[in-house]
Amino acid sequence: MKALLLSLCFSVPVLAQAPHFVYPVPPDSSFSRRNIIYNPGSPESYSFDLYKPARQSGSLPIVIFVNVVGKMLGSAPFRDHPQYVGWGKLITSIDYAAAVMESDPKKPIESFDKLIAYLQKNATTLGLDATRIVIYSCSANVQAGMSILTDPKRPYLKGALVFYGSGNVNQYRMDLPVMVFRAGLDNRNLNTSIDEIVAGAIGRNAPWSLVNGSVLHHGFEVVDDNEQSRSLVRQALTFISDSFDPRLQRTALMLNEAEAAGFAFSGDWKQAAESYQRMVAADSQNSFAHWRLAEALAAQSDHYNAITHFRQALVLGNGNVGMISVAAAKEALAVGDKEAALEFLKNVKTIRVIADRLNDDPAFSSLRGDPRFAEITGH
């Protein structure tokens, strides 16, 4: 198993020289590196390397590098691999701490949780903020990383980086931004799996983003010494800083709206309606919530309630007058109320790009003999 993991992590066909971190790192004088045992045991103990900027201000958020390999990566310690040393140093350059961990290869998630417990217990002594953590996992380590980042019972996670790896998704969290890095020259099956996971996240409107390194290989941070590789590393650094920025933290209302949109995208109209109803209850003046609630109700053939919320969206001044009015008119016709339908359609008389298409819409065939409809459409 370990041989397979090592192969997945760093055995890259194009590797013609010893791996080296391709992004510039800060000088040794600007950071400290300290090895700390977090899980003493018999017969084995496990430790992590803690990287911190030399000039520290306040308690530092932490980037943890998830590990399923164990202690050794080939003939050398996992913590000493150029990829992890490079990342550890680089994180200090943006004024955060980095923890490069060892793990029990048979129980990597349990090892991760023990590290979290250690950091939380010793946060003050170590000068860390264990309530603000971003995780990085790559390649085979994503097997554990994906289980960790999709677990909603980990509120201390503020973001997650996934590099050229795949794993099982428990559920998509609406409160956790995730940035996935795909190596375009990687194994086809692996990239297909990554694509499927990201597509699932987008389908639920989860806060995931995909960055595709079209000319990059697996392990590009230590393999591809080129500008695209460095550009992706820079994007990861920006993502980390944004994840820790309290101004960018999602509020409960924002999370509810994002979740509702995800239900709507996937056609789960009942759940979408319930989510939008909560938004209306929280803010009755939210015209967008009324509009989207109306759409979800219309999809369930709840025509009368849909009309009510379409109308309220218009009363509240929603700028999407044309789309809302046409949708409301269709709901009115569904219950046989031609007068209400025509009243809604009056709103689009001056919106010619919409009014000109009404005659071609079979939903309005029952109105074509009415002169008021002809006046609206101009035909």
TIMIMI-638415 format. One record per residue (C-alpha): residue number from 1; x, y, z. Coordinates in nm, 3 decimals. Example, Ala and Ser with C-alpha at 12.3 -4.5 7.8 and 13.67 -1.06 7.14 Angstrom:
<vexkes>
     i        xx        yy        zz
     1     1.230    -0.450     0.780
     2     1.367    -0.106     0.714
</vexkes>
This chain:
<vexkes>
     i        xx        yy        zz
     1     0.000     0.000     0.000
     2     0.277     0.245     0.090
     3     0.451     0.175    -0.240
     4     0.128     0.262    -0.423
     5     0.089     0.585    -0.228
     6     0.443     0.689    -0.301
     7     0.390     0.616    -0.667
     8     0.075     0.824    -0.671
     9     0.241     1.112    -0.490
    10     0.569     1.169    -0.659
    11     0.660     0.918    -0.927
    12     0.631     1.147    -1.229
    13     0.759     1.029    -1.570
    14     0.898     1.368    -1.666
    15     1.106     1.403    -1.352
    16     1.459     1.435    -1.487
    17     1.626     1.576    -1.178
    18     1.590     1.581    -0.803
    19     1.263     1.749    -0.704
    20     1.290     2.109    -0.591
    21     1.024     2.360    -0.492
    22     0.979     2.585    -0.794
    23     0.838     2.890    -0.615
    24     1.075     3.135    -0.440
    25     1.075     3.084    -0.063
    26     1.176     3.329     0.211
    27     1.529     3.328     0.356
    28     1.597     3.106     0.658
    29     1.635     3.411     0.880
    30     1.269     3.507     0.830
    31     1.107     3.195     0.978
    32     1.152     2.922     1.238
    33     1.108     2.547     1.196
    34     1.050     2.333     1.501
    35     0.968     1.963     1.532
    36     0.704     1.880     1.793
    37     0.572     1.542     1.905
    38     0.193     1.559     1.907
    39     0.112     1.191     1.953
    40     0.356     1.016     2.188
    41     0.304     0.642     2.191
    42     0.445     0.296     2.201
    43     0.594     0.164     1.986
    44     0.576     0.480     1.770
    45     0.531     0.851     1.825
    46     0.426     1.101     1.561
    47     0.535     1.460     1.523
    48     0.485     1.766     1.305
    49     0.711     2.043     1.183
    50     0.579     2.383     1.284
    51     0.683     2.673     1.060
    52     0.625     3.028     1.188
    53     0.738     3.373     1.071
    54     1.024     3.509     1.280
    55     0.831     3.828     1.348
    56     0.497     3.718     1.484
    57     0.202     3.939     1.570
    58    -0.084     3.779     1.760
    59    -0.206     3.422     1.731
    60    -0.142     3.277     1.388
    61    -0.394     3.086     1.175
    62    -0.256     2.752     1.059
    63    -0.221     2.570     0.728
    64    -0.203     2.194     0.790
    65    -0.055     1.960     0.529
    66    -0.253     1.637     0.546
    67    -0.056     1.312     0.537
    68    -0.162     0.951     0.479
    69     0.188     0.825     0.400
    70     0.318     0.796     0.757
    71     0.667     0.907     0.858
    72     0.876     0.825     0.556
    73     0.850     0.921     0.190
    74     1.079     0.670     0.028
    75     1.409     0.669     0.215
    76     1.365     1.014     0.371
    77     1.128     1.163     0.629
    78     0.801     1.286     0.480
    79     0.851     1.620     0.656
    80     1.183     1.673     0.475
    81     1.054     1.631     0.121
    82     1.127     1.949    -0.083
    83     0.758     1.991    -0.159
    84     0.657     2.012     0.207
    85     0.962     2.205     0.320
    86     0.895     2.453     0.041
    87     0.530     2.496     0.131
    88     0.610     2.524     0.502
    89     0.854     2.808     0.440
    90     0.625     2.978     0.189
    91     0.326     2.991     0.426
    92     0.532     3.198     0.670
    93     0.587     3.458     0.399
    94     0.216     3.548     0.416
    95     0.231     3.562     0.799
    96     0.065     3.233     0.885
    97     0.189     2.916     1.051
    98     0.229     2.582     0.872
    99     0.214     2.232     1.019
   100     0.362     1.947     0.816
   101     0.248     1.633     0.994
   102     0.349     1.272     1.023
   103     0.068     1.020     1.054
   104    -0.019     0.662     1.128
   105    -0.064     0.536     0.769
   106    -0.333     0.296     0.887
   107    -0.526     0.571     1.068
   108    -0.449     0.901     0.894
   109    -0.773     1.077     0.988
   110    -0.734     0.968     1.350
   111    -0.381     1.110     1.338
   112    -0.516     1.435     1.196
   113    -0.771     1.461     1.475
   114    -0.503     1.401     1.737
   115    -0.297     1.680     1.583
   116    -0.600     1.911     1.596
   117    -0.656     1.822     1.961
   118    -0.290     1.898     2.038
   119    -0.302     2.231     1.859
   120    -0.622     2.333     2.034
   121    -0.484     2.239     2.375
   122    -0.150     2.414     2.323
   123    -0.260     2.704     2.102
   124    -0.169     2.978     2.350
   125     0.177     2.838     2.421
   126     0.248     2.789     2.051
   127     0.108     3.130     1.952
   128    -0.152     2.973     1.722
   129    -0.518     3.025     1.646
   130    -0.655     2.671     1.626
   131    -1.003     2.800     1.540
   132    -0.879     2.913     1.198
   133    -0.729     2.635     0.991
   134    -0.686     2.570     0.619
   135    -0.588     2.223     0.503
   136    -0.379     2.126     0.202
   137    -0.388     1.775     0.060
   138    -0.238     1.645    -0.260
   139    -0.240     1.326    -0.462
   140    -0.303     1.018    -0.244
   141    -0.330     1.241     0.063
   142    -0.660     1.369    -0.080
   143    -0.813     1.037     0.024
   144    -0.800     1.165     0.382
   145    -0.824     1.532     0.293
   146    -1.158     1.492     0.117
   147    -1.312     1.311     0.414
   148    -1.190     1.587     0.644
   149    -1.299     1.885     0.436
   150    -1.648     1.749     0.365
   151    -1.717     1.679     0.733
   152    -1.952     1.952     0.865
   153    -1.846     1.880     1.223
   154    -1.513     2.059     1.171
   155    -1.605     2.427     1.221
   156    -1.240     2.526     1.268
   157    -1.180     2.468     0.897
   158    -1.195     2.794     0.702
   159    -1.076     2.663     0.366
   160    -0.926     2.365     0.186
   161    -0.676     2.324    -0.097
   162    -0.691     2.005    -0.305
   163    -0.401     1.940    -0.541
   164    -0.427     1.676    -0.820
   165    -0.608     1.415    -0.611
   166    -0.947     1.261    -0.550
   167    -1.142     1.101    -0.267
   168    -1.487     1.016    -0.140
   169    -1.721     1.308    -0.076
   170    -1.938     1.278     0.234
   171    -2.135     1.592     0.152
   172    -2.065     1.935     0.010
   173    -2.032     2.203     0.275
   174    -2.183     2.539     0.189
   175    -1.969     2.719     0.448
   176    -1.625     2.599     0.338
   177    -1.446     2.738     0.031
   178    -1.246     2.476    -0.157
   179    -0.997     2.535    -0.437
   180    -0.907     2.234    -0.650
   181    -0.593     2.229    -0.863
   182    -0.594     1.995    -1.162
   183    -0.277     1.901    -1.348
   184    -0.378     1.896    -1.714
   185    -0.104     1.648    -1.809
   186    -0.196     1.407    -1.530
   187    -0.350     1.060    -1.548
   188    -0.679     1.060    -1.740
   189    -0.871     0.852    -1.486
   190    -0.759     1.073    -1.198
   191    -0.859     1.390    -1.380
   192    -1.196     1.240    -1.471
   193    -1.257     1.168    -1.104
   194    -1.158     1.523    -1.008
   195    -1.389     1.663    -1.276
   196    -1.682     1.458    -1.143
   197    -1.630     1.573    -0.785
   198    -1.603     1.939    -0.883
   199    -1.908     1.910    -1.110
   200    -2.102     1.768    -0.815
   201    -1.999     2.065    -0.603
   202    -2.095     2.317    -0.868
   203    -2.427     2.139    -0.916
   204    -2.502     2.201    -0.548
   205    -2.370     2.559    -0.572
   206    -2.104     2.480    -0.312
   207    -1.818     2.734    -0.286
   208    -1.570     2.529    -0.489
   209    -1.343     2.653    -0.765
   210    -1.128     2.462    -1.013
   211    -0.790     2.576    -1.143
   212    -0.659     2.380    -1.438
   213    -0.285     2.376    -1.503
   214    -0.309     2.280    -1.868
   215     0.067     2.228    -1.918
   216     0.145     2.093    -1.572
   217     0.220     1.745    -1.442
   218     0.138     1.566    -1.119
   219     0.339     1.722    -0.837
   220     0.394     2.039    -1.041
   221     0.523     2.242    -0.743
   222     0.843     2.035    -0.750
   223     0.836     1.913    -1.110
   224     0.740     2.195    -1.344
   225     0.978     2.489    -1.311
   226     0.770     2.728    -1.519
   227     0.551     3.034    -1.482
   228     0.219     2.849    -1.489
   229     0.330     2.636    -1.196
   230     0.431     2.945    -1.001
   231     0.107     3.118    -1.098
   232    -0.098     2.836    -0.947
   233     0.104     2.849    -0.626
   234     0.034     3.223    -0.606
   235    -0.337     3.155    -0.650
   236    -0.321     2.907    -0.362
   237    -0.156     3.169    -0.139
   238    -0.428     3.422    -0.224
   239    -0.694     3.161    -0.150
   240    -0.541     3.096     0.194
   241    -0.539     3.465     0.280
   242    -0.898     3.507     0.161
   243    -1.010     3.205     0.363
   244    -0.872     3.363     0.679
   245    -1.014     3.708     0.605
   246    -1.314     3.766     0.837
   247    -1.457     4.016     0.589
   248    -1.507     3.731     0.342
   249    -1.669     3.491     0.586
   250    -2.015     3.385     0.475
   251    -2.311     3.490     0.685
   252    -2.599     3.256     0.770
   253    -2.823     3.439     0.524
   254    -2.569     3.405     0.244
   255    -2.525     3.035     0.318
   256    -2.899     2.978     0.313
   257    -2.934     3.156    -0.022
   258    -2.645     2.959    -0.173
   259    -2.793     2.633    -0.048
   260    -3.135     2.726    -0.184
   261    -2.988     2.798    -0.526
   262    -2.816     2.458    -0.515
   263    -3.148     2.286    -0.449
   264    -3.302     2.477    -0.737
   265    -3.016     2.388    -0.975
   266    -3.059     2.020    -0.893
   267    -3.439     2.035    -0.931
   268    -3.516     1.975    -0.564
   269    -3.792     2.234    -0.564
   270    -3.943     2.140    -0.229
   271    -3.615     2.198    -0.048
   272    -3.552     2.511    -0.253
   273    -3.893     2.654    -0.157
   274    -3.832     2.581     0.210
   275    -3.494     2.759     0.197
   276    -3.632     3.063     0.016
   277    -3.925     3.074     0.258
   278    -3.675     3.105     0.543
   279    -3.515     3.396     0.359
   280    -3.850     3.570     0.319
   281    -3.925     3.514     0.687
   282    -3.589     3.663     0.781
   283    -3.630     3.964     0.550
   284    -3.975     4.028     0.402
   285    -3.831     4.312     0.189
   286    -3.593     4.083    -0.001
   287    -3.733     4.098    -0.354
   288    -3.495     3.833    -0.484
   289    -3.608     3.587    -0.216
   290    -3.972     3.644    -0.317
   291    -3.884     3.595    -0.683
   292    -3.692     3.271    -0.629
   293    -3.955     3.141    -0.387
   294    -4.218     3.205    -0.654
   295    -4.016     3.007    -0.908
   296    -3.980     2.714    -0.669
   297    -4.353     2.719    -0.596
   298    -4.437     2.742    -0.966
   299    -4.222     2.436    -1.034
   300    -4.442     2.249    -0.787
   301    -4.763     2.381    -0.951
   302    -4.846     2.587    -0.644
   303    -4.976     2.856    -0.876
   304    -5.164     3.086    -0.639
   305    -4.876     3.119    -0.392
   306    -4.633     3.162    -0.679
   307    -4.841     3.454    -0.811
   308    -4.838     3.614    -0.466
   309    -4.458     3.608    -0.443
   310    -4.401     3.712    -0.806
   311    -4.625     4.010    -0.741
   312    -4.444     4.094    -0.419
   313    -4.107     4.084    -0.597
   314    -4.241     4.344    -0.842
   315    -4.390     4.560    -0.567
   316    -4.053     4.562    -0.389
   317    -3.887     4.695    -0.703
   318    -3.693     4.396    -0.831
   319    -3.518     4.506    -1.149
   320    -3.592     4.187    -1.342
   321    -3.937     4.314    -1.433
   322    -3.963     4.137    -1.768
   323    -3.878     3.786    -1.655
   324    -4.086     3.810    -1.338
   325    -4.391     3.951    -1.518
   326    -4.387     3.683    -1.790
   327    -4.349     3.406    -1.533
   328    -4.630     3.553    -1.321
   329    -4.857     3.580    -1.626
   330    -4.804     3.212    -1.702
   331    -4.899     3.122    -1.345
   332    -5.213     3.336    -1.374
   333    -5.314     3.157    -1.695
   334    -5.253     2.823    -1.523
   335    -5.541     2.907    -1.287
   336    -5.753     3.059    -1.564
   337    -5.710     3.424    -1.466
   338    -5.661     3.604    -1.800
   339    -5.713     3.947    -1.647
   340    -5.428     3.899    -1.402
   341    -5.210     3.762    -1.681
   342    -5.269     4.068    -1.898
   343    -5.206     4.296    -1.602
   344    -4.865     4.136    -1.549
   345    -4.784     4.152    -1.921
   346    -4.846     4.527    -1.933
   347    -4.511     4.555    -1.753
   348    -4.324     4.427    -2.060
   349    -4.487     4.647    -2.324
   350    -4.182     4.873    -2.335
   351    -3.935     4.587    -2.301
   352    -3.939     4.503    -2.669
   353    -3.684     4.221    -2.655
   354    -3.936     4.031    -2.440
   355    -4.266     4.165    -2.578
   356    -4.170     4.072    -2.935
   357    -4.139     3.707    -2.836
   358    -4.474     3.670    -2.656
   359    -4.666     3.578    -2.971
   360    -4.434     3.283    -3.029
   361    -4.479     3.149    -2.675
   362    -4.746     2.873    -2.673
   363    -4.823     2.956    -2.309
   364    -5.000     3.272    -2.430
   365    -5.200     3.120    -2.718
   366    -5.528     3.183    -2.530
   367    -5.457     3.559    -2.532
   368    -5.385     3.606    -2.901
   369    -5.737     3.714    -2.988
   370    -5.745     3.979    -2.719
   371    -5.671     4.331    -2.847
   372    -5.500     4.416    -2.519
   373    -5.249     4.138    -2.585
   374    -5.198     4.267    -2.940
   375    -5.129     4.613    -2.801
   376    -4.864     4.472    -2.567
   377    -4.693     4.265    -2.835
   378    -4.733     4.521    -3.114
   379    -4.894     4.264    -3.347
</vexkes>
